[in-house]
């Protein structure tokens, strides 16, 4: 079997992903991560239905305004990642690097705000084993926080060469992080 035949077979298997920006394997990762977050959010929603009083008490400890600020920060970073992808398509790798740097700085700001929020929650007596609410809350937000860290690393790597495919791949992952937070925020902080 020749190399071209193997490449053609791989392209046919990934045909579903045609037309998506960036590397098709990143989209496989993104879809698998969305499934994982979906399952965790589903568990959170079911547990809230089973223990409404525990979840109401847990939500009362959370800092909604700080989480709302973090939402604005992360959505703005997603906008910067989109600007980076647009810049690299316009063949301006320098501008793309600047936009990526802004997205990364906002990602670091998100992490700082989230760690501040964690500190406030822990000071209020919340912990991973405090209740089913906090177990699921810390698992969900911690898993998301790890993805923000990974996203910053990915953006740093693709910024190095700032190719169209690389920047679009990094931006796609970063947008998945945005999307997950946009769904998590109302589920964790607003829904009663």
Secondary structure as GFF3:
##gff-version 3
##sequence-region A 1 192
A	DSSP	alpha_helix	3	13	.	.	.	ID=ss1
A	DSSP	three_ten_helix	15	17	.	.	.	ID=ss2
A	DSSP	alpha_helix	24	50	.	.	.	ID=ss3
A	DSSP	alpha_helix	52	61	.	.	.	ID=ss4
A	DSSP	alpha_helix	64	89	.	.	.	ID=ss5
A	DSSP	alpha_helix	93	123	.	.	.	ID=ss6
A	DSSP	alpha_helix	132	161	.	.	.	ID=ss7
A	DSSP	alpha_helix	164	185	.	.	.	ID=ss8
A	DSSP	pi_helix	186	190	.	.	.	ID=ss9
###
